[in-house]
Amino acid sequence: MLQVNSVTSSDSTVTYGQKTLGQDDFLRLLVTQLKLQDPLKPLEEKEFIAQLAQFSALDGINRLTDEVRSLAVLAESQMWQNAGREAVDLIGKQVTITTPAEEVAGVVTGVRWFAGQPWVIVGDVAYELGQIHEGSLPTEEGETEDNNVR
């Protein structure tokens, strides 16, 4: 069975059974085709140039796709690192958290990671970082000093 990968695939190969064809194979086939062509009916070089240009474009698109994927992974990693830093920076701060059921106020005592995301601990309960809508620094007299958290 012949399987041809899509243009947006990151793999620039054609798979047939256990074998894989790549750019080197394409160039070998092109050279063989040139060697074996009928000298009385040569193929136009425009066709070869067009085929090579298409393959080069496909290869370039695949490399670009790989780079974009790498950047997306890096950006996501950076986003979670920043979220983690933000959560850690909230330790010791008075926050107000809004959940679907209630509004909770308290001091952040720790950070836990669930499913790759930082959650802050207020009391004995973990809350998503996105649920915090207000925060302040406790002062010595027990009052709070406004501090824009988000």
N, C-alpha and C positions, 0 to 999 in steps of 0.2 A: 504494500500500500504506500502510495506517495503522499507525503505530508509537506506542504509548503507553509512556512511561517508567515504571519502577516507582516506588513510593512512596519507596524509599530512594535513588533516583537524585538527584544534585545538580542536575539540570536539571528545572525545573518547566514543561516545555513538551510539547506534543503535536506530532509531526512528521508532515507529510503532503506527500510529494514534496519540493519545494524550500522550502515555506513552513513557518514555525514559529508556533505559537499560544502566547501567554503570558497573563499576568494581564490586561493591557489588552484583549486580544482577547476574553477571557472576559467582561469587564465590558461591552464593546460588544455582544456577543451577547445578554447578559442584558437590556440596555436595549432592543435591537431586539425581543427576544421579548416584552417588556412592551408595547411600542408596537403590535405586530402581534397581540396576543392578542384573542380574541373577547370583547367586553365582556359578553356574556351568559353566558360560561363562563370567568370569570377563573381563573387558576391561584392556588392558595393561596400566600400570602406565606411560609408556613412552608417550602415547597419551595425558594423563592429564597434564603431565609435559610440553609437547610441546605446548598444548593449553595455559597453564598458562604463559609459557615463551613468547609466541606470544602476549598475552594480555599485559603482563608487558612491553614488548618492544614497543608496540603501545602506551601505556600510557607514557613511557619515551620519545618517539618521540614527542608526543603531548605536553608534558611539555617543552621539548627543543624548539619546535616551538613557544610556547608562550613566552619563554624567549628571543628568537631571535627577535620576533616581538617587544617586549618591548625595547630591545636594539636599534632596528631600529628607533623606535619612539623617544627614547632619543637622538640618534645620529642626527636625523633630527632636533629636537628642538635645540640641541647644535649648529648645523650648522647655523640655522637662527639667534640664539643669537649672534654668532660670526660675521655674516654678518651685523647684526644691529649695533654692536659695531664698525665694520670697517666703516660703513656708517657715524655714528656719529663722528668718529675720523676725517672724511674728512671735517667736517664743518669748514669754514674759510680757506680752502686750495684751491689753484688754481688747476684746473683739466682740462684735455683734454678728451673729450668724442667723441667716434666715433659711429655714427648711420649709417644706410644704406643710408641715404640721404645726410649727411653732417658730418663735424667735428666741434665740438663746444668747445670753451675754456671759462672758467669762474670760479668764486669762488662759492663753495658749500655753500648755505645759510640755508639749512635745510634737513630734512629727512622725508619721508612719507612712509607708508606701504601700498602696493597694493597687493592684493591676497596673503597675508602672506609673502611678500618679501619687503626688504628695497629698496627704490628708493631715489636718491639724488636730491635735488632741485638746479638747476643752472639757475639764472634769474627767469623766471616764469614757467620753464618747469621741469618736473620730468624725470629723466633718471634711467635706471636700473644700479645697481652697477657694473654689468659685462661689461657695455659699457665704463667704465673709463679705459683708458690705460696709463695714465700719470698723475702725480700730483706733486705739489710743494707748499712750504709755501711762502706766500707773505712776503717781507721784508718791512722795513719802507720806503724805497725810491721808492716803487712800483715795484721793481725788484722781481724776484722769486728765491728761493733757492731750488735746486733739492731735492726731497724727493720721494723715490721709493714707490709708492702706492700699486702696485700689483706685 
